[in-house]
Amino acid sequence: MSDLPGPGVLGFSEAQGLGADLLGGKGAGLAAMLARGLRVPPGFIVPTTTCNAFRRVGDLSQEVKDQVRHALSELERQRDRRLGDVGAPLLVAVRSGAPVSMPGMMDTVLNLGINDQTVQSLADECGQDFAYDCYARFLEGFATVVLGVDADRFKSIDEPSSRARVDAYRTVIDDAYGPLPADPLVQLELAIAAVLRSWDNPRAAAYRRIEGIDDAMGTAVVVQSMVFGNLNAASGTGVVFTRNPNTGERELYGDFLFRAQGEDVVSGTRQTLPIGVLADRLPHVWSELGRRLLALEEWKRDMLDIEFTVEDGELFFLQVRTAKRSPLAAVRAARSMVDEGMISRAEALMRVTPAQLDALVHTRRRSGADVVELTRGLGASPGLATGAICLTTEAVLDCADRGAPAILVRQETSPEDVQGMAEATGILTARGGLVSHAAVVARGLAVPAVVGADGITIDEASGTVDFGDTVLREGDLITIDGDSGAVELGTASAEDAGTGETDELLAWADEVAGPADVGVAPSARLDAARTIIDAAGRVSELDVRGARA
């Protein structure tokens, strides 16, 4: 029996219009961007149906392997390069793509196709530092994602050159696993299997439980020609939102890193630059990015989160998805898009969930009292939160079991922290930018967060956090302000933000569902309206009065 009851492995052009349920959100977005004339590195999609078959048998069928090889041959023809070819090597990225956004929860392998033979060809073409940086990145990613080597074994390696890192990484792999599989095609099949397997890793499963995502969806896999943000000084990688995901304001919001690749921006391990740096250093890229983002938002009619890479001054788009946003941003953006004529009032009511409205009503903000400020970072998810310092997810869960508020304090969060992030009252990280994993997930969970507070030193072994002038211990109370980025000692005076941002939205809800009885919660009023609109089944064609009729 075929593993693929629907279409098999598909190139981006073939995939256009088939939808995220089959292609995954990443694959569907790439196919749609290509159709709209955006510069997208070529590649192909292993659909979600393969994931479901893989989960049953634990391996790729020969049919899937044959289809991957056929699709790879077409990609090689498009790029005029071949996987493993010493003369003109092709390097590919192997990335997950669930039908709904699950930021950072599944696995990725980059630079696949580089080895001891092809690295020298890349060095001759683009420089030794670049080639060996790609090789080191591949070895670390492939070893941890595919071979199961403990990531901590790489973190302690601090070699001065990328070539020395390659040698050190090979030693770790040989010691922990044995000889690396030599055939790049075998490596590709192993990487696809590893990405499919990551659908069921503990962090992905925990995130689905928290977000109510169906386990049966499965993930697609995108195999895509690499573009290199680490190539030279006119190269880099970035993430940008079409509107501010904290406030909903219509402004470009995001981070960028020069000479960077892959997860560098979102991992929180490097200090990022604001997206506006492109206006000064690569103005032609900035101009094209602005035009393209405007067109993408008009097409999707929603706030978007876009991942992109600049290779030697040329802009490439790698992902487009609906943006995770704070409750405040959800309300403001929905109202603004109605004013702009982009969506109807009915659609605006469907864009804000009752849970977001409830979180906004109960968001705490400072009431103006004097406090002792410990440090300041970037306000990444709005709201005021007070709780005990917790340096691990386990400590947060222990506080939650006792009914005590907790602030998760980390150097940077990783996807493994998702359970602690969901249970925490607030999140504080020493590293990371506005689009880091901590920021994106906190925003989606409506948990206040401050990131990039680089003046703090966290010592998990001793259970202390050094703020410079003050050293606190795990369990001590602090307050974080996700609007201003302030971190304060003890409990700050605060008050609920109230319903000022929601009045117009609730008036529209009352037009649909009828005036609410006195004392009915705002979330219940919104839920009633959403139920009526959803039952109509034609949201995109309705205004509020039409929905009520």
Beta strands, then each sheet from edge to edge (+ up, - down):
strand 1: 10-11
strand 2: 43-46
strand 3: 82-83
strand 4: 89-90
strand 5: 92-97
strand 6: 108-112
strand 7: 220-225
strand 8: 236-241
strand 9: 253-258
strand 10: 273-274
strand 11: 304-311
strand 12: 314-322
strand 13: 364-366
strand 14: 373-376
strand 15: 378-381
strand 16: 384-390
strand 17: 406-410
strand 18: 426-429
strand 19: 449-451
strand 20: 457-459
strand 21: 464-466
strand 22: 471-473
strand 23: 477-481
strand 24: 486-489
strand 25: 494-496
sheet 1: 1+ 2- 7+ 5- 6+
sheet 2: 3+ 4+
sheet 3: 10+ 9- 8+ 11- 12+
sheet 4: 13+ 25-
sheet 5: 14+ 24- 23+ 16- 17- 18- 19- 15+
sheet 6: 20+ 21- 22+
end
